[in-house]
Amino acid sequence: MSLLPLFQACDQSALGHAMRNVAWLFPLVETLHLLALGLLGGTVLIVDLRLFGAVLRQEPVSRLAREVEPWMIGGLAAMLITGLLLFFCEALRLYTSGAFRTKMIFLLLAVVYTFTAHRRVVFDARPPSPMRGRMAALVSLALWTAVGLCGRAIGFLRA
């Protein structure tokens, strides 16, 4: 089953045309996407650095994660919405982009990991062992870094 018809429909949609032809729309959406990425990245980073024991050692991991969770979810939601808008702008080019496909795989893995295994470590009733916390943080940082790097590669690696 090919996804090409879906990508073509997105590319030819009114939204796709608007994203390409309204001079200020793409830069605005791209800016919001990057701000959302910064918000999401900042919240992930602070929790993962706490799991490493590098910052805020006196703060329980679960309380820190609970405090930043609304910001993390807001950043993720804004990033997904603006990312979808950016997708409509160049859907046909993205169809053949290996960097885009790789980013989507890492994004799926990062979101699933963040809301399952990572969440269990962070919100466990008992503080995680140093090794368990470091491993959870390392996997989290690796996945989210891969999402960011692959996203950046989309602009440079043409299909």
N, CA, C and O atoms as a GROMACS GRO file, in nm:
protein
  636
    1MET      N    1   0.084  -0.118   0.000
    1MET     CA    2   0.000   0.000   0.000
    1MET      C    3   0.089   0.125   0.000
    1MET      O    4   0.171   0.143   0.090
    2SER      N    5   0.072   0.206  -0.097
    2SER     CA    6   0.152   0.327  -0.109
    2SER      C    7   0.082   0.445  -0.041
    2SER      O    8  -0.039   0.461  -0.048
    3LEU      N    9   0.162   0.527   0.024
    3LEU     CA   10   0.110   0.649   0.085
    3LEU      C   11   0.116   0.768  -0.011
    3LEU      O   12   0.076   0.879   0.024
    4LEU      N   13   0.165   0.745  -0.132
    4LEU     CA   14   0.179   0.853  -0.228
    4LEU      C   15   0.050   0.931  -0.251
    4LEU      O   16   0.055   1.054  -0.252
    5PRO      N   17  -0.066   0.866  -0.270
    5PRO     CA   18  -0.189   0.945  -0.290
    5PRO      C   19  -0.220   1.039  -0.172
    5PRO      O   20  -0.267   1.151  -0.192
    6LEU      N   21  -0.193   0.993  -0.051
    6LEU     CA   22  -0.215   1.079   0.066
    6LEU      C   23  -0.121   1.200   0.062
    6LEU      O   24  -0.163   1.312   0.086
    7PHE      N   25   0.007   1.176   0.032
    7PHE     CA   26   0.105   1.284   0.025
    7PHE      C   27   0.068   1.382  -0.087
    7PHE      O   28   0.082   1.503  -0.071
    8GLN      N   29   0.022   1.329  -0.201
    8GLN     CA   30  -0.020   1.416  -0.311
    8GLN      C   31  -0.141   1.500  -0.272
    8GLN      O   32  -0.146   1.620  -0.302
    9ALA      N   33  -0.237   1.440  -0.204
    9ALA     CA   34  -0.354   1.514  -0.161
    9ALA      C   35  -0.316   1.626  -0.063
    9ALA      O   36  -0.369   1.737  -0.073
   10CYS      N   37  -0.227   1.597   0.028
   10CYS     CA   38  -0.180   1.699   0.123
   10CYS      C   39  -0.110   1.813   0.050
   10CYS      O   40  -0.131   1.930   0.079
   11ASP      N   41  -0.025   1.775  -0.045
   11ASP     CA   42   0.050   1.875  -0.121
   11ASP      C   43  -0.042   1.966  -0.201
   11ASP      O   44  -0.016   2.086  -0.212
   12GLN      N   45  -0.148   1.910  -0.258
   12GLN     CA   46  -0.238   1.986  -0.344
   12GLN      C   47  -0.354   2.051  -0.268
   12GLN      O   48  -0.437   2.119  -0.329
   13SER      N   49  -0.361   2.032  -0.139
   13SER     CA   50  -0.470   2.088  -0.059
   13SER      C   51  -0.460   2.239  -0.049
   13SER      O   52  -0.355   2.298  -0.077
   14ALA      N   53  -0.570   2.301  -0.009
   14ALA     CA   54  -0.571   2.446   0.013
   14ALA      C   55  -0.468   2.486   0.119
   14ALA      O   56  -0.404   2.590   0.108
   15LEU      N   57  -0.454   2.403   0.220
   15LEU     CA   58  -0.356   2.431   0.325
   15LEU      C   59  -0.214   2.425   0.269
   15LEU      O   60  -0.131   2.510   0.301
   16GLY      N   61  -0.186   2.326   0.186
   16GLY     CA   62  -0.055   2.316   0.122
   16GLY      C   63  -0.024   2.437   0.036
   16GLY      O   64   0.086   2.492   0.041
   17HIS      N   65  -0.123   2.480  -0.041
   17HIS     CA   66  -0.105   2.599  -0.125
   17HIS      C   67  -0.083   2.724  -0.039
   17HIS      O   68   0.003   2.806  -0.069
   18ALA      N   69  -0.162   2.737   0.067
   18ALA     CA   70  -0.146   2.854   0.155
   18ALA      C   71  -0.009   2.855   0.219
   18ALA      O   72   0.055   2.960   0.227
   19MET      N   73   0.037   2.740   0.266
   19MET     CA   74   0.169   2.734   0.331
   19MET      C   75   0.281   2.773   0.234
   19MET      O   76   0.382   2.830   0.275
   20ARG      N   77   0.263   2.743   0.107
   20ARG     CA   78   0.365   2.777   0.007
   20ARG      C   79   0.352   2.919  -0.046
   20ARG      O   80   0.452   2.980  -0.083
   21ASN      N   81   0.230   2.973  -0.051
   21ASN     CA   82   0.207   3.097  -0.125
   21ASN      C   83   0.181   3.221  -0.039
   21ASN      O   84   0.190   3.332  -0.090
   22VAL      N   85   0.151   3.204   0.087
   22VAL     CA   86   0.134   3.320   0.176
   22VAL      C   87   0.272   3.349   0.235
   22VAL      O   88   0.326   3.269   0.312
   23ALA      N   89   0.328   3.462   0.199
   23ALA     CA   90   0.469   3.492   0.227
   23ALA      C   91   0.507   3.477   0.374
   23ALA      O   92   0.617   3.430   0.404
   24TRP      N   93   0.422   3.516   0.465
   24TRP     CA   94   0.457   3.516   0.607
   24TRP      C   95   0.420   3.387   0.679
   24TRP      O   96   0.463   3.365   0.792
   25LEU      N   97   0.340   3.301   0.616
   25LEU     CA   98   0.285   3.185   0.687
   25LEU      C   99   0.392   3.080   0.720
   25LEU      O  100   0.400   3.035   0.835
   26PHE      N  101   0.473   3.041   0.623
   26PHE     CA  102   0.576   2.941   0.651
   26PHE      C  103   0.674   2.988   0.759
   26PHE      O  104   0.700   2.913   0.853
   27PRO      N  105   0.729   3.111   0.748
   27PRO     CA  106   0.822   3.155   0.854
   27PRO      C  107   0.757   3.160   0.993
   27PRO      O  108   0.821   3.129   1.093
   28LEU      N  109   0.630   3.198   0.998
   28LEU     CA  110   0.560   3.202   1.126
   28LEU      C  111   0.546   3.061   1.185
   28LEU      O  112   0.576   3.038   1.302
   29VAL      N  113   0.500   2.968   1.103
   29VAL     CA  114   0.480   2.831   1.150
   29VAL      C  115   0.615   2.768   1.187
   29VAL      O  116   0.625   2.698   1.288
   30GLU      N  117   0.716   2.792   1.107
   30GLU     CA  118   0.850   2.739   1.137
   30GLU      C  119   0.902   2.794   1.270
   30GLU      O  120   0.960   2.720   1.349
   31THR      N  121   0.881   2.922   1.293
   31THR     CA  122   0.924   2.984   1.419
   31THR      C  123   0.851   2.921   1.538
   31THR      O  124   0.913   2.888   1.639
   32LEU      N  125   0.719   2.903   1.525
   32LEU     CA  126   0.642   2.839   1.632
   32LEU      C  127   0.686   2.695   1.654
   32LEU      O  128   0.690   2.647   1.767
   33HIS      N  129   0.720   2.626   1.546
   33HIS     CA  130   0.768   2.488   1.555
   33HIS      C  131   0.899   2.483   1.634
   33HIS      O  132   0.917   2.397   1.721
   34LEU      N  133   0.988   2.574   1.605
   34LEU     CA  134   1.117   2.576   1.675
   34LEU      C  135   1.101   2.617   1.821
   34LEU      O  136   1.170   2.564   1.908
   35LEU      N  137   1.011   2.711   1.849
   35LEU     CA  138   0.985   2.748   1.988
   35LEU      C  139   0.926   2.630   2.066
   35LEU      O  140   0.963   2.605   2.181
   36ALA      N  141   0.835   2.557   2.002
   36ALA     CA  142   0.776   2.439   2.066
   36ALA      C  143   0.883   2.332   2.089
   36ALA      O  144   0.885   2.267   2.194
   37LEU      N  145   0.972   2.316   1.992
   37LEU     CA  146   1.083   2.221   2.008
   37LEU      C  147   1.170   2.261   2.127
   37LEU      O  148   1.212   2.176   2.206
   38GLY      N  149   1.197   2.390   2.140
   38GLY     CA  150   1.276   2.438   2.253
   38GLY      C  151   1.207   2.412   2.386
   38GLY      O  152   1.272   2.374   2.484
   39LEU      N  153   1.076   2.433   2.391
   39LEU     CA  154   1.001   2.408   2.514
   39LEU      C  155   1.001   2.260   2.548
   39LEU      O  156   1.028   2.222   2.662
   40LEU      N  157   0.972   2.177   2.450
   40LEU     CA  158   0.974   2.033   2.473
   40LEU      C  159   1.114   1.987   2.511
   40LEU      O  160   1.132   1.913   2.608
   41GLY      N  161   1.213   2.030   2.435
   41GLY     CA  162   1.352   1.991   2.462
   41GLY      C  163   1.398   2.035   2.599
   41GLY      O  164   1.468   1.960   2.668
   42GLY      N  165   1.361   2.154   2.639
   42GLY     CA  166   1.400   2.205   2.771
   42GLY      C  167   1.342   2.124   2.885
   42GLY      O  168   1.410   2.095   2.983
   43THR      N  169   1.216   2.086   2.872
   43THR     CA  170   1.153   2.009   2.978
   43THR      C  171   1.209   1.867   2.984
   43THR      O  172   1.232   1.813   3.092
   44VAL      N  173   1.231   1.807   2.868
   44VAL     CA  174   1.291   1.674   2.864
   44VAL      C  175   1.432   1.679   2.923
   44VAL      O  176   1.471   1.594   3.003
   45LEU      N  177   1.508   1.780   2.883
   45LEU     CA  178   1.647   1.792   2.928
   45LEU      C  179   1.656   1.810   3.079
   45LEU      O  180   1.740   1.747   3.143
   46ILE      N  181   1.571   1.895   3.137
   46ILE     CA  182   1.582   1.920   3.281
   46ILE      C  183   1.549   1.793   3.362
   46ILE      O  184   1.615   1.765   3.462
   47VAL      N  185   1.448   1.717   3.318
   47VAL     CA  186   1.414   1.593   3.388
   47VAL      C  187   1.526   1.490   3.369
   47VAL      O  188   1.563   1.421   3.464
   48ASP      N  189   1.578   1.478   3.248
   48ASP     CA  190   1.683   1.380   3.223
   48ASP      C  191   1.814   1.417   3.293
   48ASP      O  192   1.885   1.329   3.342
   49LEU      N  193   1.846   1.544   3.299
   49LEU     CA  194   1.965   1.585   3.375
   49LEU      C  195   1.946   1.557   3.524
   49LEU      O  196   2.042   1.523   3.594
   50ARG      N  197   1.823   1.572   3.572
   50ARG     CA  198   1.796   1.536   3.712
   50ARG      C  199   1.814   1.385   3.733
   50ARG      O  200   1.868   1.343   3.835
   51LEU      N  201   1.768   1.305   3.637
   51LEU     CA  202   1.787   1.160   3.647
   51LEU      C  203   1.936   1.123   3.648
   51LEU      O  204   1.976   1.028   3.715
   52PHE      N  205   2.016   1.198   3.574
   52PHE     CA  206   2.161   1.176   3.574
   52PHE      C  207   2.224   1.221   3.706
   52PHE      O  208   2.337   1.184   3.737
   53GLY      N  209   2.150   1.300   3.784
   53GLY     CA  210   2.205   1.354   3.908
   53GLY      C  211   2.292   1.476   3.885
   53GLY      O  212   2.372   1.512   3.971
   54ALA      N  213   2.277   1.540   3.770
   54ALA     CA  214   2.362   1.653   3.735
   54ALA      C  215   2.305   1.787   3.783
   54ALA      O  216   2.381   1.882   3.802
   55VAL      N  217   2.174   1.796   3.802
   55VAL     CA  218   2.112   1.921   3.847
   55VAL      C  219   2.003   1.892   3.949
   55VAL      O  220   1.950   1.781   3.954
   56LEU      N  221   1.971   1.991   4.029
   56LEU     CA  222   1.858   1.986   4.122
   56LEU      C  223   1.853   1.856   4.204
   56LEU      O  224   1.748   1.793   4.216
   57ARG      N  225   1.965   1.818   4.258
   57ARG     CA  226   1.974   1.690   4.330
   57ARG      C  227   1.880   1.681   4.450
   57ARG      O  228   1.836   1.572   4.487
   58GLN      N  229   1.850   1.795   4.512
   58GLN     CA  230   1.763   1.795   4.628
   58GLN      C  231   1.616   1.781   4.590
   58GLN      O  232   1.532   1.751   4.675
   59GLU      N  233   1.583   1.800   4.464
   59GLU     CA  234   1.445   1.793   4.414
   59GLU      C  235   1.411   1.649   4.375
   59GLU      O  236   1.482   1.589   4.295
   60PRO      N  237   1.303   1.593   4.430
   60PRO     CA  238   1.262   1.460   4.386
   60PRO      C  239   1.227   1.461   4.236
   60PRO      O  240   1.162   1.552   4.187
   61VAL      N  241   1.271   1.359   4.166
   61VAL     CA  242   1.249   1.350   4.021
   61VAL      C  243   1.100   1.357   3.990
   61VAL      O  244   1.059   1.427   3.897
   62SER      N  245   1.020   1.285   4.066
   62SER     CA  246   0.876   1.280   4.037
   62SER      C  247   0.812   1.418   4.051
   62SER      O  248   0.724   1.453   3.971
   63ARG      N  249   0.853   1.494   4.150
   63ARG     CA  250   0.793   1.627   4.167
   63ARG      C  251   0.837   1.720   4.054
   63ARG      O  252   0.755   1.795   4.001
   64LEU      N  253   0.964   1.716   4.018
   64LEU     CA  254   1.013   1.798   3.907
   64LEU      C  255   0.939   1.763   3.777
   64LEU      O  256   0.894   1.851   3.704
   65ALA      N  257   0.927   1.634   3.750
   65ALA     CA  258   0.858   1.589   3.628
   65ALA      C  259   0.712   1.631   3.628
   65ALA      O  260   0.659   1.672   3.525
   66ARG      N  261   0.648   1.623   3.742
   66ARG     CA  262   0.508   1.664   3.753
   66ARG      C  263   0.493   1.814   3.726
   66ARG      O  264   0.396   1.856   3.664
   67GLU      N  265   0.589   1.892   3.773
   67GLU     CA  266   0.582   2.037   3.754
   67GLU      C  267   0.604   2.078   3.608
   67GLU      O  268   0.542   2.173   3.561
   68VAL      N  269   0.690   2.007   3.538
   68VAL     CA  270   0.718   2.044   3.398
   68VAL      C  271   0.630   1.971   3.298
   68VAL      O  272   0.628   2.006   3.180
   69GLU      N  273   0.557   1.870   3.344
   69GLU     CA  274   0.477   1.789   3.250
   69GLU      C  275   0.378   1.870   3.166
   69GLU      O  276   0.370   1.846   3.046
   70PRO      N  277   0.304   1.964   3.223
   70PRO     CA  278   0.213   2.042   3.137
   70PRO      C  279   0.288   2.118   3.027
   70PRO      O  280   0.238   2.132   2.916
   71TRP      N  281   0.406   2.168   3.058
   71TRP     CA  282   0.486   2.240   2.960
   71TRP      C  283   0.538   2.144   2.853
   71TRP      O  284   0.544   2.178   2.735
   72MET      N  285   0.577   2.024   2.897
   72MET     CA  286   0.626   1.924   2.802
   72MET      C  287   0.514   1.883   2.706
   72MET      O  288   0.535   1.877   2.585
   73ILE      N  289   0.396   1.856   2.760
   73ILE     CA  290   0.284   1.814   2.676
   73ILE      C  291   0.241   1.929   2.584
   73ILE      O  292   0.209   1.906   2.468
   74GLY      N  293   0.241   2.051   2.637
   74GLY     CA  294   0.208   2.167   2.552
   74GLY      C  295   0.309   2.185   2.440
   74GLY      O  296   0.271   2.213   2.326
   75GLY      N  297   0.437   2.170   2.472
   75GLY     CA  298   0.541   2.181   2.369
   75GLY      C  299   0.528   2.071   2.265
   75GLY      O  300   0.545   2.096   2.145
   76LEU      N  301   0.499   1.950   2.310
   76LEU     CA  302   0.482   1.839   2.217
   76LEU      C  303   0.361   1.861   2.127
   76LEU      O  304   0.368   1.840   2.006
   77ALA      N  305   0.250   1.904   2.185
   77ALA     CA  306   0.128   1.929   2.106
   77ALA      C  307   0.153   2.039   2.002
   77ALA      O  308   0.116   2.025   1.886
   78ALA      N  309   0.216   2.148   2.046
   78ALA     CA  310   0.244   2.258   1.952
   78ALA      C  311   0.341   2.213   1.843
   78ALA      O  312   0.327   2.251   1.727
   79MET      N  313   0.439   2.132   1.880
   79MET     CA  314   0.535   2.082   1.782
   79MET      C  315   0.467   1.991   1.680
   79MET      O  316   0.497   1.998   1.561
   80LEU      N  317   0.376   1.906   1.725
   80LEU     CA  318   0.306   1.816   1.634
   80LEU      C  319   0.214   1.893   1.540
   80LEU      O  320   0.207   1.862   1.420
   81ILE      N  321   0.143   1.991   1.592
   81ILE     CA  322   0.051   2.070   1.509
   81ILE      C  323   0.128   2.151   1.406
   81ILE      O  324   0.094   2.150   1.287
   82THR      N  325   0.231   2.221   1.450
   82THR     CA  326   0.309   2.301   1.354
   82THR      C  327   0.386   2.213   1.257
   82THR      O  328   0.405   2.249   1.141
   83GLY      N  329   0.430   2.096   1.304
   83GLY     CA  330   0.498   2.002   1.215
   83GLY      C  331   0.405   1.952   1.105
   83GLY      O  332   0.447   1.936   0.991
   84LEU      N  333   0.280   1.929   1.140
   84LEU     CA  334   0.181   1.888   1.040
   84LEU      C  335   0.160   1.998   0.936
   84LEU      O  336   0.150   1.970   0.816
   85LEU      N  337   0.153   2.122   0.982
   85LEU     CA  338   0.139   2.234   0.888
   85LEU      C  339   0.260   2.244   0.795
   85LEU      O  340   0.245   2.267   0.675
   86LEU      N  341   0.378   2.226   0.850
   86LEU     CA  342   0.500   2.228   0.768
   86LEU      C  343   0.501   2.112   0.669
   86LEU      O  344   0.548   2.127   0.556
   87PHE      N  345   0.448   1.998   0.709
   87PHE     CA  346   0.439   1.882   0.621
   87PHE      C  347   0.355   1.915   0.498
   87PHE      O  348   0.393   1.880   0.386
   88PHE      N  349   0.242   1.982   0.517
   88PHE     CA  350   0.154   2.016   0.405
   88PHE      C  351   0.226   2.104   0.303
   88PHE      O  352   0.194   2.100   0.184
   89CYS      N  353   0.319   2.182   0.349
   89CYS     CA  354   0.392   2.273   0.262
   89CYS      C  355   0.476   2.200   0.158
   89CYS      O  356   0.491   2.248   0.046
   90GLU      N  357   0.531   2.085   0.194
   90GLU     CA  358   0.621   2.015   0.103
   90GLU      C  359   0.604   1.863   0.111
   90GLU      O  360   0.701   1.788   0.116
   91ALA      N  361   0.479   1.820   0.111
   91ALA     CA  362   0.449   1.678   0.129
   91ALA      C  363   0.512   1.590   0.021
   91ALA      O  364   0.565   1.484   0.053
   92LEU      N  365   0.509   1.632  -0.103
   92LEU     CA  366   0.565   1.547  -0.210
   92LEU      C  367   0.715   1.530  -0.195
   92LEU      O  368   0.767   1.421  -0.217
   93ARG      N  369   0.786   1.636  -0.159
   93ARG     CA  370   0.930   1.624  -0.137
   93ARG      C  371   0.959   1.533  -0.019
   93ARG      O  372   1.055   1.456  -0.021
   94LEU      N  373   0.877   1.542   0.084
   94LEU     CA  374   0.898   1.461   0.203
   94LEU      C  375   0.869   1.313   0.178
   94LEU      O  376   0.922   1.226   0.247
   95TYR      N  377   0.785   1.285   0.080
   95TYR     CA  378   0.753   1.146   0.049
   95TYR      C  379   0.878   1.066   0.015
   95TYR      O  380   0.887   0.947   0.048
   96THR      N  381   0.973   1.128  -0.050
   96THR     CA  382   1.096   1.058  -0.091
   96THR      C  383   1.214   1.087   0.002
   96THR      O  384   1.326   1.046  -0.027
   97SER      N  385   1.189   1.156   0.111
   97SER     CA  386   1.297   1.196   0.202
   97SER      C  387   1.325   1.088   0.307
   97SER      O  388   1.240   1.059   0.391
   98GLY      N  389   1.442   1.030   0.300
   98GLY     CA  390   1.484   0.934   0.401
   98GLY      C  391   1.495   0.997   0.539
   98GLY      O  392   1.463   0.934   0.640
   99ALA      N  393   1.542   1.122   0.543
   99ALA     CA  394   1.554   1.192   0.672
   99ALA      C  395   1.417   1.211   0.736
   99ALA      O  396   1.403   1.198   0.857
  100PHE      N  397   1.316   1.243   0.655
  100PHE     CA  398   1.180   1.260   0.707
  100PHE      C  399   1.127   1.129   0.764
  100PHE      O  400   1.072   1.125   0.874
  101ARG      N  401   1.144   1.022   0.688
  101ARG     CA  402   1.096   0.891   0.735
  101ARG      C  403   1.167   0.850   0.864
  101ARG      O  404   1.104   0.799   0.957
  102THR      N  405   1.297   0.872   0.868
  102THR     CA  406   1.374   0.838   0.988
  102THR      C  407   1.328   0.923   1.106
  102THR      O  408   1.316   0.873   1.218
  103LYS      N  409   1.303   1.052   1.082
  103LYS     CA  410   1.255   1.140   1.188
  103LYS      C  411   1.122   1.089   1.243
  103LYS      O  412   1.101   1.087   1.364
  104MET      N  413   1.031   1.050   1.154
  104MET     CA  414   0.900   1.003   1.198
  104MET      C  415   0.913   0.876   1.283
  104MET      O  416   0.839   0.858   1.380
  105ILE      N  417   1.004   0.788   1.246
  105ILE     CA  418   1.027   0.666   1.325
  105ILE      C  419   1.080   0.703   1.463
  105ILE      O  420   1.030   0.653   1.564
  106PHE      N  421   1.181   0.790   1.467
  106PHE     CA  422   1.236   0.831   1.597
  106PHE      C  423   1.134   0.908   1.679
  106PHE      O  424   1.130   0.895   1.802
  107LEU      N  425   1.051   0.990   1.614
  107LEU     CA  426   0.948   1.064   1.686
  107LEU      C  427   0.849   0.968   1.751
  107LEU      O  428   0.813   0.985   1.868
  108LEU      N  429   0.806   0.869   1.677
  108LEU     CA  430   0.714   0.770   1.733
  108LEU      C  431   0.780   0.697   1.852
  108LEU      O  432   0.719   0.682   1.957
  109LEU      N  433   0.905   0.654   1.833
  109LEU     CA  434   0.976   0.585   1.941
  109LEU      C  435   0.993   0.676   2.063
  109LEU      O  436   0.974   0.631   2.176
  110ALA      N  437   1.029   0.802   2.041
  110ALA     CA  438   1.051   0.896   2.151
  110ALA      C  439   0.922   0.922   2.228
  110ALA      O  440   0.922   0.925   2.351
  111VAL      N  441   0.813   0.941   2.158
  111VAL     CA  442   0.685   0.968   2.225
  111VAL      C  443   0.640   0.845   2.303
  111VAL      O  444   0.600   0.855   2.419
  112VAL      N  445   0.647   0.730   2.240
  112VAL     CA  446   0.606   0.606   2.310
  112VAL      C  447   0.695   0.583   2.432
  112VAL      O  448   0.644   0.552   2.540
  113TYR      N  449   0.826   0.598   2.417
  113TYR     CA  450   0.918   0.577   2.529
  113TYR      C  451   0.890   0.677   2.642
  113TYR      O  452   0.887   0.640   2.759
  114THR      N  453   0.872   0.804   2.605
  114THR     CA  454   0.850   0.908   2.706
  114THR      C  455   0.726   0.881   2.790
  114THR      O  456   0.727   0.904   2.911
  115PHE      N  457   0.620   0.832   2.727
  115PHE     CA  458   0.495   0.813   2.799
  115PHE      C  459   0.475   0.670   2.851
  115PHE      O  460   0.368   0.637   2.903
  116THR      N  461   0.577   0.586   2.839
  116THR     CA  462   0.569   0.451   2.895
  116THR      C  463   0.687   0.426   2.988
  116THR      O  464   0.678   0.456   3.107
  117ALA      N  465   0.796   0.373   2.937
  117ALA     CA  466   0.910   0.332   3.020
  117ALA      C  467   0.970   0.448   3.098
  117ALA      O  468   0.994   0.436   3.218
  118HIS      N  469   0.993   0.559   3.032
  118HIS     CA  470   1.052   0.676   3.099
  118HIS      C  471   0.959   0.724   3.210
  118HIS      O  472   1.003   0.756   3.320
  119ARG      N  473   0.832   0.729   3.179
  119ARG     CA  474   0.732   0.775   3.276
  119ARG      C  475   0.730   0.684   3.399
  119ARG      O  476   0.717   0.732   3.512
  120ARG      N  477   0.742   0.552   3.378
  120ARG     CA  478   0.744   0.459   3.492
  120ARG      C  479   0.864   0.486   3.583
  120ARG      O  480   0.851   0.480   3.705
  121VAL      N  481   0.978   0.515   3.525
  121VAL     CA  482   1.097   0.545   3.605
  121VAL      C  483   1.079   0.676   3.681
  121VAL      O  484   1.109   0.684   3.800
  122VAL      N  485   1.030   0.776   3.612
  122VAL     CA  486   1.019   0.911   3.671
  122VAL      C  487   0.913   0.916   3.780
  122VAL      O  488   0.934   0.980   3.884
  123PHE      N  489   0.800   0.851   3.757
  123PHE     CA  490   0.688   0.862   3.852
  123PHE      C  491   0.676   0.742   3.946
  123PHE      O  492   0.573   0.726   4.012
  124ASP      N  493   0.778   0.659   3.954
  124ASP     CA  494   0.776   0.546   4.048
  124ASP      C  495   0.767   0.602   4.190
  124ASP      O  496   0.823   0.707   4.220
  125ALA      N  497   0.694   0.531   4.276
  125ALA     CA  498   0.677   0.576   4.415
  125ALA      C  499   0.811   0.589   4.486
  125ALA      O  500   0.830   0.678   4.570
  126ARG      N  501   0.905   0.499   4.452
  126ARG     CA  502   1.039   0.507   4.510
  126ARG      C  503   1.132   0.574   4.410
  126ARG      O  504   1.117   0.554   4.289
  127PRO      N  505   1.227   0.653   4.457
  127PRO     CA  506   1.323   0.711   4.363
  127PRO      C  507   1.397   0.601   4.287
  127PRO      O  508   1.430   0.497   4.345
  128PRO      N  509   1.423   0.622   4.158
  128PRO     CA  510   1.493   0.518   4.081
  128PRO      C  511   1.637   0.503   4.128
  128PRO      O  512   1.697   0.597   4.180
  129SER      N  513   1.691   0.383   4.110
  129SER     CA  514   1.832   0.363   4.140
  129SER      C  515   1.912   0.451   4.045
  129SER      O  516   1.865   0.483   3.936
  130PRO      N  517   2.032   0.492   4.086
  130PRO     CA  518   2.111   0.578   3.997
  130PRO      C  519   2.131   0.517   3.858
  130PRO      O  520   2.124   0.589   3.758
  131MET      N  521   2.156   0.388   3.849
  131MET     CA  522   2.178   0.324   3.719
  131MET      C  523   2.050   0.325   3.636
  131MET      O  524   2.053   0.355   3.516
  132ARG      N  525   1.939   0.293   3.698
  132ARG     CA  526   1.810   0.291   3.626
  132ARG      C  527   1.775   0.432   3.578
  132ARG      O  528   1.729   0.449   3.465
  133GLY      N  529   1.795   0.530   3.662
  133GLY     CA  530   1.767   0.669   3.623
  133GLY      C  531   1.855   0.715   3.509
  133GLY      O  532   1.809   0.780   3.415
  134ARG      N  533   1.984   0.682   3.518
  134ARG     CA  534   2.077   0.722   3.412
  134ARG      C  535   2.044   0.655   3.279
  134ARG      O  536   2.052   0.717   3.173
  135MET      N  537   2.008   0.528   3.284
  135MET     CA  538   1.974   0.456   3.161
  135MET      C  539   1.847   0.514   3.098
  135MET      O  540   1.840   0.531   2.976
  136ALA      N  541   1.748   0.543   3.181
  136ALA     CA  542   1.623   0.602   3.130
  136ALA      C  543   1.652   0.738   3.067
  136ALA      O  544   1.598   0.770   2.960
  137ALA      N  545   1.735   0.817   3.131
  137ALA     CA  546   1.770   0.949   3.078
  137ALA      C  547   1.850   0.938   2.949
  137ALA      O  548   1.828   1.014   2.854
  138LEU      N  549   1.943   0.844   2.946
  138LEU     CA  550   2.027   0.826   2.827
  138LEU      C  551   1.942   0.787   2.705
  138LEU      O  552   1.961   0.842   2.597
  139VAL      N  553   1.850   0.694   2.722
  139VAL     CA  554   1.764   0.653   2.611
  139VAL      C  555   1.676   0.769   2.568
  139VAL      O  556   1.660   0.794   2.448
  140SER      N  557   1.620   0.840   2.663
  140SER     CA  558   1.535   0.956   2.632
  140SER      C  559   1.612   1.062   2.553
  140SER      O  560   1.566   1.108   2.449
  141LEU      N  561   1.728   1.097   2.603
  141LEU     CA  562   1.808   1.200   2.534
  141LEU      C  563   1.851   1.153   2.395
  141LEU      O  564   1.854   1.233   2.301
  142ALA      N  565   1.884   1.026   2.382
  142ALA     CA  566   1.925   0.973   2.251
  142ALA      C  567   1.809   0.979   2.152
  142ALA      O  568   1.828   1.020   2.038
  143LEU      N  569   1.691   0.939   2.194
  143LEU     CA  570   1.575   0.940   2.105
  143LEU      C  571   1.537   1.082   2.063
  143LEU      O  572   1.517   1.108   1.944
  144TRP      N  573   1.528   1.174   2.159
  144TRP     CA  574   1.487   1.311   2.125
  144TRP      C  575   1.595   1.383   2.045
  144TRP      O  576   1.564   1.466   1.959
  145THR      N  577   1.721   1.353   2.072
  145THR     CA  578   1.830   1.410   1.991
  145THR      C  579   1.821   1.360   1.848
  145THR      O  580   1.842   1.437   1.754
  146ALA      N  581   1.791   1.232   1.831
  146ALA     CA  582   1.776   1.176   1.696
  146ALA      C  583   1.661   1.243   1.622
  146ALA      O  584   1.673   1.270   1.502
  147VAL      N  585   1.551   1.270   1.690
  147VAL     CA  586   1.438   1.341   1.627
  147VAL      C  587   1.485   1.478   1.578
  147VAL      O  588   1.459   1.516   1.463
  148GLY      N  589   1.554   1.551   1.663
  148GLY     CA  590   1.601   1.684   1.625
  148GLY      C  591   1.702   1.682   1.512
  148GLY      O  592   1.694   1.763   1.419
  149LEU      N  593   1.796   1.591   1.518
  149LEU     CA  594   1.898   1.583   1.413
  149LEU      C  595   1.839   1.541   1.279
  149LEU      O  596   1.876   1.596   1.174
  150CYS      N  597   1.747   1.446   1.282
  150CYS     CA  598   1.683   1.405   1.156
  150CYS      C  599   1.595   1.518   1.102
  150CYS      O  600   1.588   1.537   0.980
  151GLY      N  601   1.530   1.591   1.190
  151GLY     CA  602   1.451   1.706   1.145
  151GLY      C  603   1.539   1.810   1.079
  151GLY      O  604   1.502   1.868   0.977
  152ARG      N  605   1.653   1.832   1.136
  152ARG     CA  606   1.747   1.929   1.078
  152ARG      C  607   1.800   1.877   0.944
  152ARG      O  608   1.822   1.956   0.852
  153ALA      N  609   1.820   1.748   0.933
  153ALA     CA  610   1.872   1.689   0.811
  153ALA      C  611   1.774   1.698   0.694
  153ALA      O  612   1.816   1.696   0.578
  154ILE      N  613   1.646   1.709   0.722
  154ILE     CA  614   1.546   1.718   0.615
  154ILE      C  615   1.578   1.834   0.521
  154ILE      O  616   1.566   1.821   0.399
  155GLY      N  617   1.619   1.946   0.577
  155GLY     CA  618   1.649   2.063   0.495
  155GLY      C  619   1.777   2.050   0.414
  155GLY      O  620   1.796   2.122   0.316
  156PHE      N  621   1.863   1.960   0.453
  156PHE     CA  622   1.993   1.949   0.387
  156PHE      C  623   2.006   1.828   0.295
  156PHE      O  624   2.079   1.832   0.196
  157LEU      N  625   1.934   1.722   0.327
  157LEU     CA  626   1.944   1.599   0.248
  157LEU      C  627   1.826   1.592   0.154
  157LEU      O  628   1.716   1.552   0.193
  158ARG      N  629   1.848   1.630   0.033
  158ARG     CA  630   1.741   1.628  -0.068
  158ARG      C  631   1.731   1.488  -0.128
  158ARG      O  632   1.832   1.422  -0.152
  159ALA      N  633   1.609   1.446  -0.150
  159ALA     CA  634   1.588   1.313  -0.210
  159ALA      C  635   1.618   1.315  -0.358
  159ALA      O  636   1.606   1.213  -0.425
   0.00000   0.00000   0.00000
